[in-house]
Amino acid sequence: MNEDREVLKLVGARIRALRKERGYSQESLGEKGGFHFSYIGQIERGEKNVSLVNLAKIAESLDVNLIQLFAYVEEQFHFTESEIVIQEIVAMLREASPDSIHLVKNVIREILK
């Protein structure tokens, strides 16, 4: 049962981090997803066992893929340092322009030759 609560807290913390990165309040995120701001707060504190359907709505409201709500797993599964760096690079690329992404691809291709 304690492990269940830990998962809820990790997902909630991830949602809070993504919300804050985007400059959303709990109220604005709730409005985007069709939820009351207090429900968002309960999710972020790990107090609510949120359904997959609601998680999908929250992910859409945050403009992320559903899988990104579970990015906390690196802490739980002890990814290697290289895997964590790759995740960080991917996160940066998600925010980059198409031209920047193309440039990064070419640089990486040259480095790995």
N, C-alpha and C positions, 0 to 999 in steps of 0.2 A: 504494500500500500504506500509506503514511503517513497518507493521508486516511481510510482504513478504521479505523486505530487511533484517529484523532482522534474519529471518530463514536462508537466504543466508549467512549472516555474521557468524552465529553460525556454520553452516556446514563447511564453509570455514576455520574458526578457528580450527575446529576439524581436518580437513584434514591437515592443517599446523602443528598441534601438532603431529599427527601421522607420518607425513613426517619427522619432525625433530627428533622424537624418533628413527626412523630407520636410521638416518644419511643421508637422501637423500636430494639433492638439488632440486630446482624446475625443473631444466633441467633433472636430472636423473629420477625423477618421471615422467616427461613428456615423456621421451624416453621409459620408461617401459610401459606406457599406450597408447603411440601413439599420444601424444599431444605436442603442442609447449609449451615451458616453460612459455611464457607470458600468455597463457590460464590458466595454473595452478595458476599463480599469480593472475589473475582476479578472479578465483574461490575462492582462499584463502582470498581475500579482500572483497568477497561478491558482486562483480561487475557483475558476470555472473550467469544467471539462468540455471544451468547445468542440462542436461537431466538425467533420471534414468539410461539410457544405459551408459552414460559417468561416472556417479557415480559408477556404477558396475565395470567399467574398472579401475577407480581410486582405489576402494576398493581392487580389485585383485592385482593391482600393489603394494599396501601397505601390502598385505598379511593379510587382515582383512575381516570379513564378512561385507556385505553392511550395516547391522544394526549398526555396530560399528561406522559408519560415523555420526550417529545420537545420539551418546552418550551424547551430550550436553543437551538432554532433561531433565536431572536431575535439571538443573538450572531453566528451564521453568516450570516444573511440581512440584517442591518442594518435592522431594522424602524425605522420612524419613532418619535419620542418619543411621539407620540399613540397609536400602536399598542401600545407597551410599557405606557403608562398604562392603556389599556383592558384589557390582559391582567392587570395588577395588580388592577384593579377586579373583574374576573371572578373572580380567585383569592379575593379577599376575600368576594365574594358566595357563593362555594361553601361558605364556612364560616358564613354568616349564617343566622339563623332565617328561616322563611317570612314572618313579619311584617316583619322588617327589609328583606327583599328587596322586598316590596310597597311599603314606605315609600320605598325608594331609587328604585323605578320611578316613583312619583308625583312625587318631587322632580325627577328627571331630565326627566320630561314637562313640568313647569312651567318649568324652566330653558330648555328648548329651544323653548318656544312663541314 
